[in-house]
Amino acid sequence: MVQGISWSTIALGSLLLIPVCSIGGQEAQSPQPEKSKPPVKMEQRGRILGIGGIFFKSANRDQMREWYSKHLGLADKGGGVMLPWRENDDPQKKHVTVWRVFPSSTKYFDPSPAPFMVNYIVDDLDALLDRLKQEGVKIDAERMNESYGRFAWIYDSDGNKIELWQPPPAKP
């Protein structure tokens, strides 16, 4: 104890002084004093909303799918497993994350040497690609437009291919 104050009180007090922390990939401010106004929330277009898919290669695709089905209940019959979810801030917005095993011979991940690829759901593909271009991120020239959404691919600093997916607008 230092002058009647325990070390645990000092440690807790020092934790409360940390001004910024990271929550869910977004910067969050510590609570504001009551007299100050809360920060204005700015909605930036071109944000990641969630994971749209997790894809990986396997030399024995059927055995791998059987293992995941038996032990984890992920029954992939060939097109992947659809895992539905809703947005936390807007529970009316429904999404799906696809989990899928690809054969090791797939060219879908090329030119990435990685045996996996993550698909991220985005709110505005064009806005995100514009920002990433300005930031110097390697962007694949290929695009894909399907009834189930628009796709583009980028590469992280290790050369891993990342799929970006903007689902079609929700029907009223």
C-alpha positions as CSV (number, residue, x, y, z in Angstrom):
1,M,0.0,0.0,0.0
2,V,1.2,3.5,-0.9
3,Q,-0.1,6.1,1.6
4,G,-3.3,4.2,2.3
5,I,-4.1,3.2,-1.4
6,S,-3.7,-0.4,-2.4
7,W,-1.9,-1.4,-5.6
8,S,-5.0,-3.0,-7.0
9,T,-6.8,0.4,-6.8
10,I,-3.8,2.1,-8.5
11,A,-3.8,-0.6,-11.3
12,L,-7.6,-0.2,-11.8
13,G,-7.3,3.6,-11.8
14,S,-4.5,3.4,-14.4
15,L,-6.7,1.2,-16.6
16,L,-9.5,3.7,-16.5
17,L,-7.1,6.4,-17.9
18,I,-6.4,4.5,-21.1
19,P,-8.0,6.8,-23.7
20,V,-8.6,4.5,-26.6
21,C,-9.2,0.8,-27.1
22,S,-10.1,-1.4,-30.0
23,I,-13.5,-3.1,-30.2
24,G,-14.5,-5.3,-33.1
25,G,-11.9,-3.8,-35.5
26,Q,-13.2,-0.3,-34.8
27,E,-11.6,2.4,-32.7
28,A,-13.7,3.2,-29.6
29,Q,-13.3,6.2,-27.3
30,S,-13.3,5.7,-23.6
31,P,-16.4,7.1,-21.8
32,Q,-16.7,10.9,-22.1
33,P,-17.1,13.1,-19.1
34,E,-20.8,14.1,-18.6
35,K,-20.2,17.7,-19.6
36,S,-18.7,17.0,-23.0
37,K,-20.7,16.2,-26.1
38,P,-20.5,12.6,-27.5
39,P,-18.5,12.3,-30.7
40,V,-20.4,12.5,-33.9
41,K,-20.8,9.0,-35.5
42,M,-19.5,9.1,-39.1
43,E,-20.7,6.4,-41.4
44,Q,-17.9,5.6,-43.8
45,R,-18.8,3.7,-46.9
46,G,-16.6,0.8,-47.9
47,R,-16.6,-1.0,-44.6
48,I,-16.3,-4.7,-43.7
49,L,-19.7,-6.0,-42.3
50,G,-18.6,-9.5,-41.5
51,I,-17.1,-12.7,-42.8
52,G,-18.9,-14.0,-45.9
53,G,-16.9,-17.1,-46.3
54,I,-14.0,-19.3,-45.1
55,F,-12.5,-21.4,-47.8
56,F,-9.6,-23.8,-47.6
57,K,-7.9,-26.5,-49.7
58,S,-7.6,-30.2,-48.8
59,A,-5.7,-32.9,-50.6
60,N,-8.5,-35.3,-49.6
61,R,-11.6,-33.1,-49.8
62,D,-14.2,-35.8,-49.2
63,Q,-12.4,-37.1,-46.1
64,M,-12.1,-33.6,-44.8
65,R,-15.8,-32.8,-45.4
66,E,-16.7,-36.0,-43.7
67,W,-14.5,-35.2,-40.7
68,Y,-16.1,-31.7,-40.3
69,S,-19.6,-33.1,-40.7
70,K,-19.1,-35.9,-38.1
71,H,-17.2,-33.9,-35.5
72,L,-18.5,-30.3,-35.9
73,G,-21.8,-30.7,-37.7
74,L,-20.7,-28.8,-40.8
75,A,-22.3,-31.0,-43.5
76,D,-20.9,-29.8,-46.8
77,K,-22.6,-31.7,-49.7
78,G,-20.5,-29.9,-52.3
79,G,-21.6,-26.3,-52.3
80,G,-20.4,-25.4,-48.9
81,V,-22.2,-25.0,-45.5
82,M,-24.4,-21.9,-45.1
83,L,-24.2,-20.4,-41.6
84,P,-26.9,-17.7,-41.2
85,W,-26.4,-14.7,-38.9
86,R,-27.8,-11.2,-38.3
87,E,-26.2,-7.8,-37.9
88,N,-25.9,-6.8,-34.2
89,D,-26.8,-3.2,-34.8
90,D,-29.7,-4.0,-37.2
91,P,-31.1,-7.5,-36.5
92,Q,-33.4,-7.2,-39.5
93,K,-30.3,-7.5,-41.8
94,K,-29.7,-11.2,-42.5
95,H,-26.3,-12.5,-43.8
96,V,-24.7,-15.9,-44.4
97,T,-21.2,-17.1,-44.0
98,V,-20.2,-19.9,-46.3
99,W,-17.8,-22.5,-45.1
100,R,-16.3,-24.6,-47.9
101,V,-13.6,-27.2,-48.6
102,F,-12.0,-26.9,-52.0
103,P,-9.9,-29.6,-53.7
104,S,-6.1,-28.9,-53.4
105,S,-6.0,-28.6,-57.2
106,T,-8.3,-25.5,-57.2
107,K,-7.1,-22.5,-59.1
108,Y,-9.7,-20.3,-57.3
109,F,-7.1,-19.0,-54.8
110,D,-4.4,-18.3,-57.4
111,P,-2.0,-16.6,-57.5
112,S,-1.9,-16.8,-53.7
113,P,0.2,-19.7,-52.4
114,A,-2.0,-19.9,-49.3
115,P,-4.2,-23.0,-48.8
116,F,-7.1,-20.7,-47.5
117,M,-9.0,-17.6,-48.5
118,V,-11.4,-15.4,-46.4
119,N,-14.3,-13.7,-48.0
120,Y,-15.4,-10.4,-46.4
121,I,-18.9,-8.9,-46.8
122,V,-18.7,-5.2,-47.6
123,D,-21.3,-2.5,-47.7
124,D,-19.9,-0.6,-50.8
125,L,-17.4,-2.5,-52.9
126,D,-16.5,0.5,-55.1
127,A,-15.9,2.8,-52.2
128,L,-13.7,0.2,-50.5
129,L,-11.7,-0.5,-53.7
130,D,-11.2,3.3,-54.3
131,R,-9.8,3.7,-50.7
132,L,-7.6,0.6,-50.9
133,K,-6.2,1.8,-54.3
134,Q,-5.2,5.1,-52.7
135,E,-3.6,3.2,-49.8
136,G,-1.5,1.2,-52.3
137,V,-3.1,-2.2,-51.7
138,K,-2.6,-4.7,-54.5
139,I,-6.0,-5.2,-56.2
140,D,-6.8,-7.9,-58.7
141,A,-8.1,-6.5,-62.0
142,E,-10.8,-9.3,-62.2
143,R,-14.3,-8.6,-61.1
144,M,-17.4,-10.9,-61.0
145,N,-21.0,-9.8,-61.0
146,E,-23.6,-12.4,-60.2
147,S,-27.2,-12.5,-59.1
148,Y,-26.0,-13.1,-55.6
149,G,-23.6,-10.1,-55.5
150,R,-20.5,-8.4,-56.8
151,F,-17.0,-9.7,-56.1
152,A,-13.4,-8.3,-56.2
153,W,-10.1,-9.6,-54.9
154,I,-7.2,-8.0,-53.1
155,Y,-3.9,-9.3,-51.6
156,D,-2.5,-8.7,-48.2
157,S,1.1,-8.0,-47.5
158,D,2.0,-11.7,-47.5
159,G,0.3,-12.2,-50.9
160,N,-2.8,-14.0,-49.5
161,K,-5.8,-13.5,-51.7
162,I,-8.8,-11.9,-50.0
163,E,-12.3,-12.0,-51.6
164,L,-14.6,-9.0,-51.1
165,W,-18.3,-9.5,-51.6
166,Q,-21.1,-7.0,-51.8
167,P,-24.4,-8.8,-51.6
168,P,-27.2,-7.5,-53.8
169,P,-29.6,-5.0,-52.2
170,A,-32.2,-6.5,-50.0
171,K,-35.6,-6.9,-51.6
172,P,-38.4,-4.9,-49.9
